[in-house]
Amino acid sequence: MLGFGRNKISTLKIVRNKKLWKDIDFIIWIVPFILVHLSCILIASTQRNLGITDWYQHAIVAYIGSLIVYFLAQFPLQNLRKFIFPIYLFTILILLYVNFSGTSALGAQRWLSFAGLYVQPSEFAKLILILVLASILDRKRFSGLSDLIKPLLVSFLPWILVFIQPDLGTSLVFGAILLGMLYWAGMPYEWAFIIMATLVTGLLSYLYQFGLFIWIPIIGFMSYKSLPNQKRLLTVVVIFFHSLIAKMSPWFWENVLRNYQRDRLILFLNPSKDPLGGGYHMLQSKIGIGSGGLFGSGLMQGQLTKLKFIPEQHTDFIFSALGEETGFVGTFLVLFLFFILIFRLIKIAIEARTDFESLIVIGIASMFIFQIMVNIFMTIGLGPVTGIPLPFMSYGRTALFVNFISLGFCLSVSRRGQSIRKNL
């Protein structure tokens, strides 16, 4: 009888595991699997003849992350809700600690050191912000601009702490996450435009101040037309806020941004203006991608990659190695894989069991979309160099680990959504 009981338990475990794998969304498994293994080859190519094994560490983190994904897929995200704000406060404290006592490298203070390993807390902060915003925006109805105060406040704290590290790229990701989740929660698109218009206001204040006399009234008119109540008061607030942005932007540009950050934001318009300085990365990246032609030079065969013409190519500029060694066909296939992944995440968000879970998935999708677009635009010369990695491909252990945790959350939502549909 004892043996029969053990066999019964073993059979139940097998059935349970089969059921788990049956509910697993294999698109979310296969696409990152392909991207990671392709990037391992590209990372090895950028470091060949140097005796560096970053590709090996990249693979190890990915395999560990895959195990985390497997376990998180079985975890209901609703159970996290009571821990979200304590974790958020802990994250803020960690970011404060990093700014005072963190490890510095390449002119920035972004890392904590544990037993020889370097961890970048700002990467975890992106995921924590998604959880906090999902909890705040769950079942929220937007009736006025005052409804934006809490989401903006919880986003501002990690944003400013990451920005002053300084880490301009990651701080921009916080803004993309916020806008994507606000829109998904039902915020009118006019409000999203008003928020994003602050960037235009800042640029006009520095480049063409006369344009503000036309631009700010347009923003005020849109505010008045889109607000459901207290139209006059809130329109005045919006106009005042944009006027304040216009007044402070030149001072912010001159006194807060560092020289290399200003160069990065300007030189993408004409990188040949400083070909051996701030424009060097972008020029060499474009040459590398262009040299790949239709089919590329072949994996591990790129000459520009081999000769290290692009510094730190295995991190932020991994897409240039992809372009040189796989050509247009390889880059197109990678973009198609990213498209499939994002499309699947949006579908999971639509089919999610609760608004809370849907918002988490759309926050993760917003994070991926922004990072993919900015990184690729940066490497092909259509955007400034911001230091944003390409998900699953750029070398960066903390970023890769956080990406896999994010996928684990998405798989958890997917499984619960499938189980609900099956019971209908």
Buried (B, 14 or more C-beta within 10 A) or exposed (E): EEEEEEEEEEEEEEEEEEEEEEBBBEBBBEBBBBBBBBBBBBBBBBBBEEEBEBBEBBBEBBEBBBEBBBEBBEBEBEEBEEEBBEBBEEBBEBBEEBBEEBBEEEEBBBBBEEEEEBBBBBBBBBBBBBBBBBBBBBEBEBEBBEBBEBBBEBBEBBBEBBBEBBBBBBBBBBBBBBBBBBBBBEBBEEBBBBBEBBEBBBBBBEEEEEBBEEBBEEBBEBBBEBBEEBBEEBBBBBBEBBBEBBEEBBEBBEEEBEEBBEBBBBBBEEBEEBEEEBBBBBBBBBBBBEBBEEEBBEBEEBEBBBEBBBEBBBBBBBBBBBBBBBBBEBBEBBEEBBEBBBEBBBBBBEBBBBBBBBBBBBBBBBBBBBBBBBBBBBBBBEBBBBBBBBBBBBBBBBBBBBBBBBBBBBBBBBBBBBEEEEEE
